[in-house]
Amino acid sequence: MPIEKSLLTGSTTTLILKLLEERDMYGYEMIETLAERSDHTFDFKAGTLYPILHTLEKQALVESYEERAPQDRIRKYYHLTEAGRLRFQEKQQEWTSFVTAMEKILKGGAAHAAQ
């Protein structure tokens, strides 16, 4: 079942920060990893990903650097800054609170969930 775009939009930054928390990555690698891990629920296009990465870079949450890859290609990698790690932790807590509240409502409220 396809997921409504508004739900995806609100979680994109958190997903990118999570990947970069694990290791430095280049854009296409992020697109492929998100698609694979989500069974293609998150199939981003470059036109969606790169503006987000540029915004994160302007906010000093990520930094980029270039590195030579096989076949003499130069790839732009992204690295999570300390500020980015803190933001990811905040976004993760925010997500947990959101999911917990949704679960309570979907299961009939806090009183019902305690049964």
Phi, psi and omega in degrees: 000126179295146180263138180303137184303323182296329176290321179292318183302318182289344184250354185301312181299317180299318180296316180294316179299323179298313180300317183285342174292327182284317181187163175292143181215158172260164189306307182298325178297320177295315180301313181294318181295316179298317179297314182296311183293335183257013185052039177069020171291322179254087177253087182274150172262158178303324180294343175269316186290311189295322175298325177293315178299320179294321176296316178298325179291317177298328179277001180063029177268335173225157174234153178241155175209158181256145180216141179284130179254174176307156183063027176060021175279145175256126180248146176263116179261154178242140184233135179282128177276173177298320177298324177294322177297317178296317179297320178299316179300318177297314181295325179293318177295318178300315180296316179300317178298317180298311181297319179299315179295318178297317179300317179300315181291315182293334179262011173099015176098168184298319181296319180290323182293333182285344183287000000 
